[in-house]
Amino acid sequence: MIIPGAQIGVPSRLALAWEAKRIYASRMSEFTPTARTQVRRLADRGHYDSETVYRILDAGFLCHVGFVVDGQPFVIPTGYARVDDAVYIHGSAASRMLRTLAGGVQVCVTVTLVDGFVLARSAFHHSMNYRSVVILGQAQEVKDLEEKSRALKAFTEHIVRDRWDMLRPIRESELKQTTVLRLPLTEVSAKIRTGPPKDDAEDYSLPIWAGVLPLKLVPGEFVPDPKLPPDIGIPEHLKNLKNYSR
């Protein structure tokens, strides 16, 4: 649920909880802009340092994967997780998207976080405050079962930390039914907008309210599975998540 009230340009407290003081990889402190990743329009909003990119990726949950099959473009939303200097995506071994990407086609992965609605004095200057990342490259299928298992743990922990060790161990059959792809973070850029509206000079004297409506992601109330035995309560790691939004 998205509600008003977040501080502009800052991840929500819930996102920070899930981030949990993640250590950022130091192997690449700056991404080199390429002809494909250089931010050209409003270039001052472009960022190429790994810390900015990683913080945005670690605060998000949903990415959009763009690719082309036989001249037909597709953009598919899916979950992801970052581990050091790579992003992992996964799904059914029968997935056309994953089978296509595993074949080495070029892929574009985007992540966008909306931090607020920017309400200007004219429709033309209405905007949003946001943080976004664009990743270009070729994904590789993860064949090694240990790396595959680590990636699946990363997916789970990216959503709710400390959840993996409480779950039934993953079965070998489940690993075989799941395709995991690794996309190295090499050709990457981030773009960020923060701050108030940027109106035309002559519009600032108009009697029209202008400013920003911040947005943040917060948890709702837990809804137990109807098949959950009544004596099983909410574990502490989930309670902590819930409390962190207050």
Backbone hydrogen bonds, N-H to C=O, Kabsch-Sander energy under -0.5 kcal/mol:
donor,donor_aa,acceptor,acceptor_aa,energy
3,I,216,K,-2.3
5,G,214,P,-1.4
10,V,7,Q,-1.7
16,L,12,S,-2.3
17,A,13,R,-1.9
18,W,14,L,-2.1
19,E,15,A,-2.0
20,A,16,L,-2.0
22,R,19,E,-0.7
31,F,48,Y,-4.0
38,Q,34,T,-2.3
40,R,38,Q,-0.6
43,A,40,R,-0.8
45,R,42,L,-2.3
46,G,43,A,-1.8
47,H,190,A,-2.7
50,S,29,S,-1.6
53,V,49,D,-1.9
54,Y,50,S,-3.2
55,R,51,E,-2.2
56,I,52,T,-1.9
57,L,53,V,-2.4
58,D,54,Y,-2.7
59,A,55,R,-1.2
60,G,56,I,-1.1
63,C,78,T,-3.0
64,H,110,T,-2.3
65,V,76,I,-2.9
66,G,64,H,-0.6
66,G,108,C,-3.6
67,F,74,F,-2.2
69,V,72,Q,-2.5
72,Q,69,V,-2.3
74,F,67,F,-2.9
76,I,65,V,-2.6
78,T,63,C,-2.4
80,Y,61,F,-0.7
81,A,88,Y,-1.6
83,V,86,A,-2.5
86,A,83,V,-0.8
87,V,183,L,-2.4
88,Y,81,A,-3.1
89,I,181,L,-1.8
91,G,179,T,-1.6
93,A,177,Q,-2.2
95,S,92,S,-2.0
99,R,95,S,-2.3
100,T,96,R,-2.6
101,L,97,M,-2.7
102,A,98,L,-2.4
103,G,99,R,-0.6
103,G,100,T,-0.9
104,G,101,L,-1.9
105,V,100,T,-0.9
107,V,137,G,-2.7
108,C,66,G,-2.4
109,V,135,I,-2.7
110,T,64,H,-2.2
111,V,133,V,-2.0
113,L,131,R,-3.0
115,D,113,L,-0.6
115,D,129,N,-2.9
116,G,129,N,-1.4
117,F,213,L,-2.4
118,V,116,G,-0.5
118,V,127,S,-2.5
119,L,117,F,-0.7
119,L,211,G,-2.8
120,A,118,V,-0.8
125,H,122,S,-0.6
126,H,123,A,-1.2
127,S,118,V,-2.2
129,N,116,G,-2.5
130,Y,193,R,-0.9
131,R,113,L,-2.1
132,S,191,K,-2.1
133,V,111,V,-2.4
134,V,189,S,-2.6
135,I,109,V,-2.9
136,L,187,E,-2.5
137,G,107,V,-1.5
139,A,105,V,-0.5
140,Q,182,R,-2.7
142,V,180,V,-3.1
143,K,141,E,-0.7
148,K,144,D,-2.5
149,S,145,L,-2.4
150,R,146,E,-2.3
151,A,147,E,-2.4
152,L,148,K,-2.2
153,K,149,S,-2.1
154,A,150,R,-2.2
155,F,151,A,-2.1
156,T,152,L,-1.9
157,E,153,K,-3.0
158,H,154,A,-2.0
159,I,155,F,-1.1
159,I,156,T,-0.5
160,V,156,T,-2.5
163,R,160,V,-1.2
166,M,163,R,-1.4
167,L,164,W,-1.5
175,L,171,R,-1.8
176,K,172,E,-2.1
177,Q,173,S,-1.4
178,T,175,L,-1.0
179,T,91,G,-2.9
181,L,89,I,-2.9
182,R,140,Q,-3.2
183,L,87,V,-3.1
185,L,85,D,-2.6
186,T,184,P,-1.4
187,E,136,L,-0.7
188,V,186,T,-0.8
189,S,134,V,-1.8
190,A,47,H,-2.6
191,K,132,S,-2.1
192,I,45,R,-1.9
193,R,130,Y,-2.3
199,D,197,P,-0.5
203,D,200,D,-1.9
204,Y,200,D,-0.6
204,Y,201,A,-0.9
206,L,203,D,-1.9
208,I,206,L,-2.1
211,G,119,L,-2.3
213,L,117,F,-2.6
215,L,115,D,-2.5
216,K,3,I,-2.2
218,V,1,M,-1.6
218,V,216,K,-0.5
228,L,225,D,-2.4
232,I,229,P,-1.8
233,G,231,D,-0.8
238,L,235,P,-0.8
239,K,235,P,-2.0
240,N,236,E,-2.8
241,L,237,H,-1.0
242,K,238,L,-2.3
243,N,239,K,-2.8
244,Y,240,N,-1.6
245,S,241,L,-0.5
245,S,242,K,-1.2
246,R,243,N,-1.8
